[in-house]
């Protein structure tokens, strides 16, 4: 009989009632106290980022894009985890950088990697494109924020879309935009002018784009209180994606004595 | 016949290893009027013969647009086709909304196949009695796919399904190698000729009983209007039919296309593709 389901997937006997062998919270009552608490669903409302990462910068050059981010996971003001890579090769066309809560990034990273695996299993030769990932991320992040349960991250999506370089950013509210230069976090204030000035003079090639990114990481290390001198660079071109190993910044504090605090 | 013990339930195998209910569902596809699909290097084209239940009613629509880049032509139970088309439209729309890109045709077909397979493995469902010809265009170029009630689907260079469609398939096989290099006009002309071969003697193709849909690069799916139909039909006007006059069952009514052979088992070759 259709209304009984079958052996393996039986239909429930009733809707909107007590589940067999479980406590039932009658609708309309306020919280039932300690015993009731243990069987209530736990709902998250808003979130606090715990282990956080700082700026991500991204810029377009003539044949592709560069993304750079340091490898520090801060625990409030404590520089706690010094090897938190957050520049991810998604597939041969897409590079992803993330700032903000590191656990939320790890959660989404696993889901994105599974998406890529599922696509490989289909095996039809089609690859996820950067604009599609950017759109999908926007929908996921906006949906979570609308449930008052955001993934507390800033994402920078870079890649090659139909032969052209693509660069976009999505934040924890689901705000999405594309630009030739992107900087999140403290970098939005400090790196953005540097990046825009350079691009205003004309398109860059790969080497000058990487040099500009490194310069921005140096400036950010001097001035961002939650930054770190080890950072990672990622480059995406039509030839593919390369995420370099973390490198150490050379920093020079000899002018520190000139700073007078009154 | 001993097969009658095993054919009342889709969850019962026959001793020969066949699911008779699925095969009977395939017969429903053969009851629908013919439809033809073919493609060249850029375009995929569907051409369908519409049928009117009586002189009083309008001709039944055969081509259903699914998305800007996908259209289907149906043969069999129209109601089942409507359910499938609603599912396909929803999937395409959701994909476009979340990925800002048209759904790849092959992946949509796989979803349809999976959905149809469920109906062939539950005792409380029946196989969907409709076959589809799907024309689509995506990053990999134009596609023609055929789906069956058995939940099999096939990537085709050209295909015809429905009543008396064997004549159309014969025509398509004969001219297969010319399709890739044809331009759009020649392609549609080939399709119309293939469709014409399925007609009984006294029926002619006209703008009322033919439906044409075209999809291709920078060409969203378009079902031809009367003016375009007239132009396409003019391409094949006055030509001799080859191998026409298939059966003596007068009008394009819902009669089966060969004398009902109760003692003859349906051909299993297409039904149960066990490769």
Interface residues (C-beta under 8 A of the other chain):
Chain A: X1 X2 X6 X122 X124 X125 X126 X129 X131 X132 X134 X135 X136 X139
Chain B: X97 X98 X99 X100 X101 X104 X106 X107 X110 X122 X123 X124 X139 X140
